[in-house]
């Protein structure tokens, strides 16, 4: 058994570079996907506190994508501006409501180029069937992002079902307790690398979305360097003005931001008002610090990724992945003055 690695276990090795400044780096992907889309391939997660309409409008200004959470109505989703729609994706789960909402959205004129089909365990037959049906019904109009899986077998399964982008990540998320509760998972850096290798051998597949586990801007760089076509973020975008989950705190008499996993007890109570007896929670809820407008964090993340590109002589994200070598480390950085 070989040890598999997380982002914190590796570093990107610097090399000679003729890219002298971050301003020479372009983070756009142009005409990506089967239904061409151009933008910066960093994606807000379809979590109730992250994939909000406000987040979509704010991130659209930086040309990032937002996977909207699946609890909006069709009218709410269609209330997004044209840019807001172009830079976001409605989300469907295994439930019938979100699928019906998507049908209503697609009945109307719209600018969506993606749909996100999301379930915790992308290996089950019901999920492949759902992806297959959505591809059959809407495949000429939207790119399909589907997941989550973490192995080449999973990539093949979802590709066969009709996914264009395959979301990779089981258990790396900041609000996730799957690994603790079930003992199932795969270290995220290795999972992304392995799934990218598989995806590159499948003609017509658009690529891998590295989903979860990014804590610092450097982790986003590592995911792109590993070959991810897009990188999805939850926790790094939490606590901003545009995020959801603000709650009144009676001890301080102020509104405080919360962040919770979509499989947490809190999410089940909030969005379904129930919890099935056979189902254990696989997520947690945390109260977090306020971080202000998301555009500051966006700038910081893009600055970090641009800088990573200059260290390996990359003018864009494709070159970042081509030029990157990795080393395994015992310690990622110096914590003498905190994290
Ligand atoms: P983060 O960027 O916060 O590390 O990870 C975000 C990802 O965590 C989401 O896109 C989703 O794939 C995953 N996630 C969200 N909520 C839950 C949950 O309750 N349980 C699990 N296992 N994963 C979750």
Boltz pocket constraint, residues with backbone or C-beta under 6 A from the ligand:
constraints:
  - pocket:
      binder: B
      contacts: [[A, 45], [A, 46], [A, 47], [A, 120], [A, 148], [A, 169], [A, 171], [A, 172], [A, 173], [A, 174], [A, 175], [A, 176], [A, 177], [A, 178], [A, 211], [A, 212], [A, 213], [A, 214], [A, 232], [A, 233], [A, 234], [A, 235], [A, 236], [A, 260], [A, 261], [A, 262], [A, 263], [A, 264], [A, 282], [A, 283], [A, 284]]
      max_distance: 6.0
